[in-house]
């Protein structure tokens, strides 16, 4: 089965990027115990002052979809939502390399 | 010092994506011994049939820049160049998370 990956761009409401990044970093800690999640890295955009990129790799698209129903995920989404202006995603199929 | 990251999109010439992906996967193997490189994952775009995305995390922007002068990197670039139509990069600053 193919792995599932995505670059997910969160655009924060003005002045809220740091708070949103902290919530996403906490979510990344909670997800360490989820073995189907292989990568969940929080990045600041180097070009857009309100943007955060999350690099995700999951064991399968199904595992990613199932993660959205985890209580920790739902709680993080509820906290993050008021700080978010928009979300875009670039879906990818990870083949291999260093870090997988 | 901040880490340096990038999502690098390679658009292959028509019909050359698989060959280009193989070259990049070989480059990823060669880079396993470079400790300043923390992540180098090769992905196929799920939306664009000629596109490959490479997820990179380096210990610093300087380490990334220095890597371009490594003999293995130069050899991979020389092999890949004839197969590449275009390159775009989204630079990011990795903060943390699972996989770092």
Backbone of each chain as ProteinMPNN parsed JSONL, in Angstrom:
{"seq_chain_A": "XXXXXXXXXXXXXXXXXXXXXXXXXXXXXXXXXXXXXXXXXXXXXXXXXXXXXXXXXXXXXXXXXXXXXXXXXXXXXXXXXXXXXXXXXXXXXXXXXXXX", "coords_chain_A": {"N_chain_A": [[0.846, -1.195, 0.0], [0.5, 2.248, -0.789], [2.283, 4.883, 0.832], [0.991, 7.902, 2.381], [1.306, 11.339, 1.884], [1.558, 14.855, 2.688], [1.884, 18.38, 2.14], [0.823, 20.74, 4.177], [-0.609, 23.849, 4.246], [-1.155, 26.301, 6.549], [-2.747, 29.305, 6.9], [-2.456, 31.786, 9.161], [-4.598, 33.902, 11.135], [-3.988, 37.43, 11.24], [-1.178, 38.148, 13.223], [-1.382, 35.856, 14.737], [0.245, 33.701, 14.182], [2.348, 32.616, 15.774], [1.082, 31.589, 18.059], [-0.592, 29.698, 16.858], [1.359, 28.004, 15.763], [2.439, 26.97, 18.124], [0.284, 25.432, 19.076], [0.149, 23.52, 17.041], [2.652, 22.33, 17.349], [2.293, 21.148, 19.841], [0.312, 19.321, 19.105], [1.856, 17.747, 17.442], [3.503, 16.53, 19.318], [1.637, 14.965, 20.701], [1.037, 13.183, 18.737], [3.176, 11.54, 18.491], [2.946, 8.998, 19.548], [1.351, 7.685, 17.786], [1.616, 5.195, 15.627], [1.197, 4.934, 12.899], [1.656, 7.418, 11.893], [4.333, 8.818, 10.397], [5.867, 11.071, 9.906], [5.607, 14.387, 11.067], [6.048, 17.404, 10.846], [6.477, 20.703, 11.935], [6.642, 23.808, 10.362], [7.739, 27.185, 9.819], [6.685, 29.38, 7.257], [9.133, 30.75, 5.115], [8.682, 32.856, 3.569], [6.121, 33.928, 3.69], [4.526, 35.867, 6.025], [2.373, 35.089, 7.634], [2.073, 32.41, 7.366], [2.153, 28.856, 7.974], [3.7, 25.758, 7.413], [2.92, 22.343, 7.4], [4.549, 19.302, 7.356], [3.606, 16.179, 6.438], [3.718, 12.612, 6.775], [2.146, 9.569, 6.343], [1.319, 6.111, 7.028], [-0.578, 5.194, 5.271], [-3.25, 6.433, 3.134], [-5.654, 5.894, 4.334], [-4.975, 5.632, 7.026], [-4.265, 8.26, 7.574], [-6.744, 9.522, 7.212], [-8.245, 8.286, 9.231], [-6.982, 9.335, 11.434], [-8.045, 11.814, 11.807], [-10.223, 11.489, 13.344], [-9.298, 10.971, 15.875], [-9.309, 11.651, 19.384], [-7.338, 13.478, 20.412], [-6.574, 14.805, 18.065], [-8.971, 15.986, 17.287], [-9.356, 17.737, 19.431], [-7.163, 19.444, 19.126], [-7.743, 20.594, 16.656], [-10.088, 21.984, 17.292], [-9.065, 23.931, 19.028], [-7.356, 25.271, 17.321], [-8.839, 26.242, 15.167], [-10.135, 28.895, 15.513], [-7.976, 30.544, 15.031], [-7.229, 30.355, 12.449], [-7.034, 31.408, 9.105], [-7.093, 30.269, 6.583], [-6.704, 27.112, 4.792], [-4.591, 25.109, 2.823], [-3.66, 22.298, 0.809], [-1.04, 20.232, -0.4], [-1.081, 17.274, -1.828], [0.95, 14.329, -1.69], [2.803, 11.399, -2.8], [4.836, 9.587, -0.923], [7.958, 8.145, -1.704], [10.408, 7.26, -0.677], [13.629, 7.631, 0.987], [15.833, 9.688, 3.033], [14.858, 9.83, 6.376], [12.57, 8.467, 6.328]], "CA_chain_A": [[0.0, 0.0, 0.0], [1.295, 3.481, -0.839], [2.209, 5.851, 1.914], [0.307, 9.144, 2.042], [1.984, 12.513, 2.408], [0.991, 16.148, 2.301], [2.368, 19.652, 2.672], [-0.406, 21.455, 4.508], [-0.321, 25.25, 4.549], [-2.13, 27.015, 7.368], [-2.566, 30.75, 6.981], [-2.999, 32.251, 10.438], [-5.092, 35.278, 11.202], [-2.87, 38.344, 11.493], [-0.65, 38.177, 14.588], [-1.67, 34.603, 15.455], [1.054, 32.576, 13.697], [3.135, 31.982, 16.828], [0.155, 30.802, 18.888], [-1.009, 28.545, 16.056], [2.51, 27.089, 15.687], [2.545, 26.272, 19.417], [-0.768, 24.407, 19.116], [0.535, 22.451, 16.118], [3.782, 21.61, 17.96], [1.695, 20.267, 20.863], [-0.342, 18.223, 18.377], [2.937, 16.87, 16.964], [3.932, 15.707, 20.466], [0.577, 13.977, 20.977], [0.986, 12.222, 17.631], [4.367, 10.678, 18.516], [2.572, 7.628, 19.908], [0.55, 7.111, 16.692], [2.692, 4.598, 14.818], [0.909, 5.134, 11.472], [2.179, 8.735, 11.503], [5.792, 8.693, 10.325], [6.45, 12.419, 9.922], [4.659, 15.491, 11.317], [6.996, 18.478, 11.147], [5.894, 22.05, 11.872], [7.589, 24.765, 9.771], [7.271, 28.523, 9.449], [7.036, 29.831, 5.913], [10.214, 31.736, 5.087], [8.312, 33.914, 2.625], [4.807, 34.507, 3.99], [4.61, 36.096, 7.468], [1.265, 34.482, 8.379], [1.896, 31.016, 6.937], [2.822, 27.702, 8.582], [3.589, 24.531, 6.608], [3.101, 21.087, 8.127], [4.971, 18.185, 6.513], [3.031, 14.948, 6.987], [3.798, 11.312, 6.103], [1.348, 8.534, 7.016], [1.529, 4.776, 6.45], [-1.534, 5.05, 4.17], [-4.269, 7.48, 3.122], [-6.683, 5.482, 5.304], [-4.47, 5.965, 8.369], [-4.393, 9.707, 7.717], [-8.158, 9.854, 7.371], [-8.675, 7.805, 10.552], [-6.382, 10.185, 12.473], [-8.877, 13.008, 12.011], [-11.233, 11.157, 14.359], [-8.682, 10.768, 17.193], [-9.683, 12.725, 20.321], [-6.295, 14.512, 20.464], [-6.641, 15.587, 16.835], [-10.187, 16.819, 17.337], [-9.149, 18.805, 20.414], [-6.232, 20.416, 18.539], [-8.473, 21.315, 15.599], [-11.025, 22.921, 17.94], [-8.293, 25.063, 19.552], [-6.674, 25.984, 16.236], [-9.781, 26.813, 14.203], [-10.36, 30.356, 15.581], [-6.763, 31.273, 14.66], [-6.895, 30.011, 11.064], [-7.7, 32.147, 8.029], [-7.29, 29.36, 5.445], [-5.88, 25.9, 4.728], [-4.401, 24.501, 1.508], [-2.862, 21.085, 0.954], [-0.427, 19.633, -1.583], [-0.94, 15.848, -1.522], [2.061, 13.656, -2.373], [3.011, 9.978, -2.518], [6.245, 9.417, -0.553], [8.585, 6.93, -2.255], [11.512, 6.817, 0.18], [14.652, 8.636, 1.229], [16.294, 9.857, 4.408], [13.799, 10.354, 7.226], [11.453, 7.496, 6.294]], "C_chain_A": [[0.886, 1.251, 0.0], [1.168, 4.255, 0.465], [1.426, 7.078, 1.426], [1.092, 10.296, 2.658], [1.258, 13.771, 1.991], [1.847, 17.268, 2.877], [1.121, 20.479, 2.923], [-0.062, 22.873, 4.965], [-1.474, 25.864, 5.337], [-1.794, 28.5, 7.315], [-3.265, 31.227, 8.246], [-3.634, 33.623, 10.275], [-3.943, 36.171, 11.658], [-2.464, 38.345, 12.974], [-0.787, 36.865, 15.349], [-0.747, 33.448, 15.045], [1.781, 31.855, 14.823], [2.258, 31.089, 17.71], [-0.292, 29.539, 18.147], [0.127, 27.525, 15.949], [2.666, 26.304, 16.988], [1.502, 25.163, 19.535], [-0.385, 23.225, 18.225], [1.725, 21.654, 16.657], [3.287, 20.686, 19.084], [1.009, 19.071, 20.212], [0.699, 17.22, 17.878], [3.456, 15.985, 18.097], [2.913, 14.602, 20.742], [0.604, 12.852, 19.952], [2.204, 11.279, 17.62], [4.011, 9.216, 18.8], [1.724, 6.948, 18.821], [1.508, 6.528, 15.661], [2.45, 4.772, 13.315], [1.374, 6.506, 10.973], [3.699, 8.686, 11.553], [6.497, 10.046, 10.422], [5.33, 13.432, 10.187], [5.506, 16.665, 11.808], [6.322, 19.837, 10.933], [6.975, 23.02, 11.394], [6.936, 26.141, 9.647], [7.602, 28.763, 7.984], [8.152, 30.853, 6.009], [9.836, 32.937, 4.234], [7.013, 34.626, 2.98], [4.663, 34.631, 5.505], [3.477, 35.471, 8.28], [1.152, 32.974, 8.136], [2.755, 30.027, 7.717], [2.631, 26.53, 7.618], [3.798, 23.324, 7.515], [3.431, 19.99, 7.118], [4.462, 16.894, 7.151], [3.367, 13.736, 6.128], [3.064, 10.298, 6.973], [1.559, 7.203, 6.299], [0.57, 4.503, 5.292], [-2.518, 6.223, 4.235], [-5.357, 7.173, 4.158], [-6.254, 5.864, 6.726], [-4.574, 7.462, 8.612], [-5.84, 10.095, 7.997], [-8.651, 9.466, 8.775], [-8.169, 8.733, 11.659], [-7.256, 11.392, 12.781], [-9.967, 12.767, 13.046], [-10.63, 10.912, 15.743], [-9.046, 11.934, 18.114], [-8.639, 13.847, 20.391], [-6.346, 15.414, 19.241], [-7.833, 16.533, 16.873], [-10.01, 17.991, 18.295], [-8.229, 19.883, 19.836], [-6.93, 21.25, 17.469], [-9.398, 22.365, 16.223], [-10.293, 24.149, 18.478], [-7.73, 25.922, 18.429], [-7.644, 26.772, 15.348], [-9.949, 28.332, 14.296], [-9.156, 31.181, 15.123], [-6.446, 31.166, 13.171], [-7.737, 30.799, 10.071], [-8.013, 31.208, 6.853], [-6.335, 28.186, 5.487], [-5.808, 25.437, 3.277], [-3.521, 23.278, 1.687], [-2.311, 20.643, -0.395], [-0.239, 18.153, -1.269], [0.182, 15.209, -2.341], [2.089, 12.175, -1.989], [4.488, 9.77, -2.207], [6.786, 8.087, -1.074], [9.661, 6.379, -1.328], [12.477, 7.958, 0.392], [14.999, 8.718, 2.699], [15.19, 10.484, 5.247], [12.557, 9.491, 7.189], [11.972, 6.144, 6.741]], "O_chain_A": [[1.895, 1.305, 0.702], [0.117, 4.283, 1.105], [1.226, 7.267, 0.226], [1.495, 10.23, 3.82], [0.448, 13.762, 1.064], [2.449, 17.133, 3.942], [0.436, 20.874, 1.98], [0.672, 23.072, 5.933], [-2.607, 25.938, 4.861], [-0.68, 28.902, 7.65], [-4.48, 31.1, 8.394], [-3.259, 34.4, 9.397], [-3.042, 35.728, 12.37], [-3.302, 38.52, 13.859], [-0.351, 36.773, 16.497], [-0.935, 32.325, 15.513], [1.833, 30.625, 14.84], [2.646, 29.975, 18.061], [-0.362, 28.456, 18.727], [-0.111, 26.321, 16.035], [2.986, 25.115, 16.965], [1.799, 24.078, 20.035], [-0.571, 22.069, 18.606], [1.804, 20.443, 16.45], [3.8, 19.58, 19.255], [1.109, 17.946, 20.702], [0.468, 16.011, 17.886], [3.809, 14.827, 17.871], [3.279, 13.453, 20.986], [0.243, 11.714, 20.253], [2.252, 10.335, 16.832], [4.701, 8.306, 18.341], [1.415, 5.761, 18.932], [2.141, 7.268, 14.907], [3.404, 4.758, 12.536], [1.473, 6.726, 9.766], [4.285, 8.532, 12.624], [7.599, 10.141, 10.963], [4.248, 13.343, 9.607], [5.659, 16.888, 13.009], [5.692, 20.086, 9.905], [8.077, 23.056, 11.941], [5.735, 26.249, 9.402], [8.679, 28.39, 7.521], [8.13, 31.723, 6.88], [10.574, 33.921, 4.175], [6.818, 35.787, 2.619], [4.676, 33.62, 6.208], [3.602, 35.335, 9.497], [0.234, 32.333, 8.648], [3.901, 30.304, 8.071], [1.544, 26.332, 7.076], [4.742, 23.289, 8.304], [2.696, 19.774, 6.154], [4.843, 16.557, 8.272], [3.312, 13.808, 4.901], [3.321, 10.18, 8.171], [1.927, 7.166, 5.125], [0.863, 3.677, 4.428], [-2.61, 6.916, 5.248], [-5.908, 8.082, 4.778], [-7.057, 6.353, 7.521], [-4.925, 7.896, 9.71], [-6.125, 10.887, 8.895], [-9.379, 10.222, 9.419], [-8.825, 8.903, 12.687], [-7.214, 11.93, 13.888], [-10.564, 13.71, 13.564], [-11.371, 10.667, 16.696], [-9.088, 13.081, 17.67], [-8.996, 15.024, 20.425], [-6.184, 16.63, 19.349], [-7.725, 17.714, 16.54], [-10.456, 19.103, 18.014], [-8.467, 21.077, 20.021], [-6.733, 22.463, 17.388], [-9.479, 23.495, 15.742], [-10.807, 25.265, 18.406], [-7.634, 27.142, 18.557], [-7.302, 27.841, 14.841], [-9.911, 29.007, 13.268], [-9.288, 32.375, 14.856], [-5.513, 31.804, 12.683], [-8.963, 30.859, 10.168], [-9.056, 31.331, 6.211], [-5.288, 28.246, 6.132], [-6.823, 25.377, 2.583], [-2.719, 23.224, 2.619], [-3.015, 20.672, -1.404], [0.671, 17.801, -0.519], [0.349, 15.504, -3.525], [1.489, 11.757, -0.999], [5.314, 9.773, -3.12], [6.16, 7.04, -0.908], [9.81, 5.163, -1.205], [12.199, 9.102, 0.032], [14.523, 7.923, 3.51], [14.648, 11.53, 4.892], [11.6, 9.737, 7.923], [11.213, 5.177, 6.792]]}, "seq_chain_B": "XXXXXXXXXXXXXXXXXXXXXXXXXXXXXXXXXXXXXXXXXXXXXXXXXXXXXXXXXXXXXXXXXXXXXXXXXXXXXXXXXXXXXXXXXXXXXXXXXXXX", "coords_chain_B": {"N_chain_B": [[21.079, 28.2, 16.116], [18.907, 28.456, 13.316], [17.225, 25.698, 11.804], [17.179, 24.68, 8.329], [14.766, 24.326, 5.83], [13.069, 22.93, 2.946], [10.586, 22.587, 0.405], [11.028, 21.137, -2.536], [10.204, 21.375, -5.835], [10.426, 19.401, -8.603], [9.895, 19.507, -11.982], [9.549, 17.097, -14.309], [10.778, 16.342, -17.628], [8.452, 15.306, -20.159], [7.403, 12.011, -19.626], [9.646, 11.292, -18.205], [9.566, 11.191, -15.461], [9.75, 8.894, -13.76], [12.361, 7.937, -14.113], [13.799, 10.164, -13.248], [12.958, 10.233, -10.583], [14.169, 7.892, -9.655], [16.888, 8.597, -9.789], [16.928, 10.644, -7.897], [16.222, 9.185, -5.617], [18.489, 7.581, -5.397], [20.336, 9.596, -4.854], [19.365, 10.337, -2.371], [20.048, 8.099, -0.878], [22.85, 8.3, -0.936], [23.154, 10.526, 0.599], [22.609, 9.79, 3.145], [24.763, 9.501, 4.842], [25.522, 12.045, 5.415], [25.586, 14.077, 8.027], [24.5, 16.553, 8.588], [22.262, 16.695, 7.037], [18.989, 16.149, 7.705], [16.508, 15.305, 6.832], [15.443, 13.949, 3.767], [13.332, 13.371, 1.616], [11.807, 11.682, -1.054], [9.094, 12.334, -3.141], [6.214, 11.585, -5.158], [4.223, 13.886, -6.954], [0.762, 14.002, -6.256], [-0.999, 15.162, -7.869], [0.051, 16.318, -10.176], [1.222, 15.0, -13.101], [3.874, 15.036, -14.012], [5.426, 15.89, -11.952], [7.701, 15.956, -9.159], [8.204, 16.055, -5.69], [10.584, 17.068, -3.347], [11.278, 16.706, 0.006], [13.123, 18.512, 2.214], [15.25, 18.786, 5.079], [17.707, 20.533, 6.765], [20.526, 21.035, 8.962], [21.251, 23.679, 9.039], [21.037, 26.696, 7.032], [23.491, 27.178, 5.902], [24.69, 24.655, 5.9], [23.083, 23.38, 4.048], [23.698, 24.853, 1.746], [26.428, 24.276, 1.489], [26.25, 21.602, 0.866], [25.708, 21.48, -1.799], [28.088, 21.508, -3.065], [29.188, 19.026, -2.665], [30.745, 16.089, -3.961], [29.06, 13.836, -4.585], [26.569, 15.08, -4.745], [26.945, 16.873, -6.85], [27.378, 15.042, -8.935], [24.89, 13.767, -9.042], [23.249, 15.908, -9.765], [24.256, 16.472, -12.296], [23.477, 14.174, -13.682], [20.731, 14.354, -13.472], [19.93, 16.764, -14.622], [19.408, 16.785, -17.53], [16.882, 15.674, -17.585], [15.111, 17.364, -16.482], [12.558, 19.779, -16.498], [11.854, 22.048, -15.078], [12.417, 23.811, -11.937], [11.168, 24.547, -8.744], [11.068, 26.127, -5.528], [9.957, 25.984, -2.182], [10.87, 27.651, 0.511], [11.335, 26.888, 3.975], [11.235, 27.241, 7.592], [12.033, 24.873, 9.771], [10.49, 24.008, 12.824], [10.045, 21.943, 14.655], [8.756, 18.725, 15.763], [7.355, 15.47, 14.878], [9.703, 13.3, 13.529], [11.863, 14.856, 13.39]], "CA_chain_B": [[20.92, 28.479, 14.684], [17.701, 27.838, 12.757], [17.312, 24.705, 10.745], [16.714, 25.117, 7.023], [13.981, 23.309, 5.133], [12.476, 23.335, 1.668], [9.865, 21.668, -0.47], [11.571, 21.442, -3.862], [9.402, 20.726, -6.877], [11.075, 19.155, -9.889], [9.014, 19.087, -13.075], [10.325, 16.286, -15.256], [10.336, 16.332, -19.021], [7.381, 14.322, -20.341], [7.818, 10.601, -19.661], [10.923, 11.083, -17.504], [9.439, 11.31, -14.006], [10.2, 7.705, -13.045], [13.832, 7.915, -14.163], [14.266, 11.246, -12.373], [12.714, 9.808, -9.197], [15.203, 6.904, -9.308], [18.139, 9.338, -9.55], [16.785, 11.353, -6.611], [16.272, 8.175, -4.55], [19.914, 7.238, -5.234], [20.96, 10.742, -4.164], [18.926, 10.266, -0.972], [20.876, 7.065, -0.232], [24.209, 8.844, -0.775], [23.11, 11.612, 1.578], [22.373, 9.241, 4.492], [25.959, 9.657, 5.671], [25.741, 13.476, 5.666], [24.808, 14.224, 9.269], [23.78, 17.838, 8.57], [20.984, 16.487, 6.351], [18.123, 15.408, 8.631], [15.394, 14.738, 6.06], [15.533, 14.095, 2.303], [12.306, 12.404, 1.206], [11.373, 11.83, -2.447], [7.647, 12.119, -3.267], [5.544, 11.925, -6.408], [3.016, 14.704, -6.836], [-0.478, 13.248, -6.454], [-1.888, 15.954, -8.729], [0.695, 16.72, -11.429], [1.836, 13.75, -13.557], [5.307, 15.168, -14.281], [6.09, 16.577, -10.829], [8.285, 15.282, -7.995], [8.506, 16.972, -4.593], [11.588, 16.597, -2.396], [11.19, 17.344, 1.317], [14.482, 18.602, 2.768], [15.566, 19.507, 6.309], [19.144, 20.618, 7.02], [20.833, 21.61, 10.274], [21.336, 25.133, 8.854], [21.077, 27.113, 5.624], [24.885, 27.043, 5.458], [24.929, 23.228, 5.612], [22.423, 23.089, 2.776], [24.476, 25.466, 0.666], [27.683, 23.531, 1.354], [25.982, 20.276, 0.284], [25.662, 21.581, -3.263], [29.447, 21.311, -3.558], [29.645, 17.649, -2.44], [30.891, 15.36, -5.233], [27.867, 13.028, -4.866], [25.486, 15.98, -5.151], [27.247, 17.367, -8.199], [27.187, 13.947, -9.895], [23.448, 13.549, -9.195], [22.713, 17.043, -10.526], [24.667, 16.312, -13.702], [22.65, 13.123, -14.291], [19.313, 14.721, -13.449], [19.651, 17.99, -15.384], [18.767, 16.603, -18.844], [15.513, 15.161, -17.437], [14.338, 18.356, -15.727], [11.97, 20.899, -17.229], [11.869, 23.23, -14.22], [12.561, 23.602, -10.497], [10.671, 25.614, -7.871], [11.339, 25.771, -4.143], [9.269, 26.697, -1.1], [11.754, 27.575, 1.679], [10.657, 26.929, 5.275], [12.058, 27.137, 8.797], [11.466, 23.811, 10.602], [10.489, 24.304, 14.257], [10.081, 20.701, 15.426], [7.704, 17.772, 15.457], [7.732, 14.064, 14.703], [10.54, 13.115, 12.344], [13.084, 15.673, 13.56]], "C_chain_B": [[19.675, 27.758, 14.149], [18.051, 26.722, 11.784], [16.835, 25.341, 9.442], [15.919, 23.982, 6.389], [13.483, 23.837, 3.808], [11.633, 22.201, 1.113], [10.315, 22.04, -1.882], [10.802, 20.637, -4.906], [10.195, 20.631, -8.168], [9.991, 18.755, -10.889], [9.867, 18.378, -14.11], [9.86, 16.544, -16.681], [9.366, 15.166, -19.202], [7.945, 12.899, -20.436], [9.049, 10.289, -18.833], [10.788, 11.094, -15.986], [10.006, 10.104, -13.264], [11.735, 7.635, -12.99], [14.413, 8.977, -13.235], [14.083, 10.859, -10.901], [13.777, 8.8, -8.755], [16.538, 7.593, -9.002], [18.076, 10.044, -8.196], [16.8, 10.374, -5.432], [17.713, 7.708, -4.318], [20.648, 8.348, -4.494], [20.608, 10.726, -2.68], [19.733, 9.206, -0.214], [22.276, 7.611, 0.053], [24.267, 9.851, 0.373], [22.887, 11.095, 3.003], [23.565, 9.458, 5.415], [26.275, 11.122, 5.99], [24.91, 13.872, 6.889], [24.035, 15.542, 9.315], [22.436, 17.737, 7.83], [20.107, 15.599, 7.224], [16.984, 14.707, 7.904], [15.659, 14.986, 4.58], [14.618, 13.018, 1.711], [11.843, 12.723, -0.212], [9.896, 11.443, -2.54], [7.203, 12.355, -4.712], [4.398, 12.878, -6.102], [1.801, 13.824, -7.076], [-1.387, 13.956, -7.451], [-1.291, 16.288, -10.09], [1.549, 15.556, -11.933], [3.333, 13.835, -13.855], [6.086, 15.676, -13.073], [6.541, 15.621, -9.724], [8.532, 16.357, -6.945], [9.56, 16.33, -3.699], [11.45, 17.414, -1.11], [12.58, 17.337, 1.943], [14.477, 19.315, 4.117], [17.072, 19.386, 6.545], [19.371, 21.298, 8.368], [20.944, 23.134, 10.215], [21.316, 25.44, 7.356], [22.483, 26.942, 5.054], [25.185, 25.587, 5.085], [24.279, 22.835, 4.291], [23.244, 23.614, 1.61], [25.764, 24.675, 0.406], [27.461, 22.19, 0.652], [26.008, 20.313, -1.234], [27.041, 21.398, -3.89], [29.98, 19.893, -3.324], [29.721, 16.911, -3.783], [29.655, 14.523, -5.584], [26.712, 13.894, -5.357], [25.712, 16.461, -6.578], [27.004, 16.294, -9.258], [25.697, 13.707, -10.132], [22.824, 14.667, -10.019], [23.028, 16.889, -12.014], [23.814, 15.261, -14.41], [21.198, 13.573, -14.434], [18.985, 15.856, -14.422], [18.951, 17.751, -16.723], [17.304, 16.152, -18.765], [14.559, 16.201, -16.85], [13.868, 19.503, -16.61], [12.045, 22.184, -16.39], [11.965, 22.852, -12.751], [11.98, 24.816, -9.771], [10.905, 25.174, -6.44], [10.511, 26.623, -3.188], [10.152, 26.582, 0.139], [10.969, 27.7, 2.979], [11.681, 26.848, 6.403], [11.441, 26.084, 9.714], [11.598, 24.16, 12.085], [10.641, 23.039, 15.098], [8.956, 19.797, 14.995], [8.239, 16.378, 15.286], [8.52, 13.9, 13.412], [11.772, 14.0, 12.369], [13.792, 15.248, 14.838]], "O_chain_B": [[19.423, 26.6, 14.485], [19.035, 26.794, 11.047], [16.183, 26.385, 9.44], [16.341, 22.825, 6.408], [13.475, 25.045, 3.572], [11.923, 21.023, 1.32], [10.017, 23.132, -2.365], [10.754, 19.407, -4.869], [10.586, 21.642, -8.752], [9.262, 17.787, -10.673], [10.774, 18.96, -14.705], [8.71, 16.912, -16.919], [9.445, 14.165, -18.49], [8.847, 12.627, -21.227], [9.463, 9.131, -18.763], [11.797, 11.015, -15.284], [10.675, 10.27, -12.244], [12.319, 7.315, -11.955], [15.389, 8.731, -12.526], [14.953, 11.128, -10.073], [14.235, 8.843, -7.614], [17.235, 7.212, -8.061], [19.048, 10.042, -7.441], [17.33, 10.695, -4.368], [18.114, 7.468, -3.179], [21.476, 8.086, -3.62], [21.438, 11.057, -1.833], [20.062, 9.394, 0.957], [22.821, 7.412, 1.139], [25.297, 10.005, 1.03], [22.965, 11.864, 3.961], [23.4, 9.586, 6.628], [27.198, 11.403, 6.754], [23.688, 13.989, 6.806], [23.022, 15.639, 10.009], [21.575, 18.602, 7.986], [20.434, 14.436, 7.46], [16.546, 13.634, 8.319], [16.047, 16.085, 4.183], [15.056, 11.922, 1.358], [11.529, 13.868, -0.537], [9.493, 10.374, -2.082], [7.748, 13.216, -5.404], [3.685, 12.705, -5.114], [1.799, 12.996, -7.988], [-2.425, 13.42, -7.837], [-2.024, 16.516, -11.052], [2.504, 15.164, -11.263], [3.997, 12.802, -13.942], [7.297, 15.874, -13.167], [5.876, 14.637, -9.404], [9.013, 17.444, -7.265], [9.431, 15.161, -3.336], [11.498, 18.644, -1.131], [13.15, 16.271, 2.178], [13.79, 20.322, 4.289], [17.634, 18.291, 6.527], [18.518, 22.042, 8.852], [20.754, 23.808, 11.228], [21.547, 24.562, 6.525], [22.653, 26.606, 3.882], [25.849, 25.318, 4.084], [24.84, 22.063, 3.513], [23.46, 22.917, 0.619], [26.139, 24.437, -0.742], [28.336, 21.695, -0.058], [26.294, 19.307, -1.883], [27.157, 21.164, -5.093], [31.098, 19.582, -3.734], [28.856, 17.091, -4.641], [29.239, 14.495, -6.742], [25.97, 13.508, -6.26], [24.798, 16.46, -7.403], [26.491, 16.583, -10.339], [25.273, 13.474, -11.264], [21.973, 14.414, -10.871], [22.184, 17.14, -12.873], [23.466, 15.419, -15.58], [20.521, 13.216, -15.398], [17.889, 15.901, -14.981], [17.985, 18.45, -17.031], [16.572, 16.236, -19.751], [13.357, 15.959, -16.733], [14.64, 20.108, -17.354], [12.272, 23.269, -16.924], [11.642, 21.73, -12.361], [12.258, 25.961, -10.129], [10.938, 23.976, -6.158], [10.384, 27.834, -3.369], [10.187, 25.523, 0.766], [10.051, 28.513, 3.081], [12.826, 26.445, 6.203], [10.435, 26.356, 10.371], [12.669, 24.554, 12.547], [11.296, 23.062, 16.14], [8.281, 20.052, 13.998], [9.42, 16.119, 15.515], [8.07, 14.305, 12.339], [12.625, 13.914, 11.486], [14.838, 15.802, 15.178]]}, "name": "protein", "num_of_chains": 2, "seq": "XXXXXXXXXXXXXXXXXXXXXXXXXXXXXXXXXXXXXXXXXXXXXXXXXXXXXXXXXXXXXXXXXXXXXXXXXXXXXXXXXXXXXXXXXXXXXXXXXXXXXXXXXXXXXXXXXXXXXXXXXXXXXXXXXXXXXXXXXXXXXXXXXXXXXXXXXXXXXXXXXXXXXXXXXXXXXXXXXXXXXXXXXXXXXXXXXXXXXXXX"}
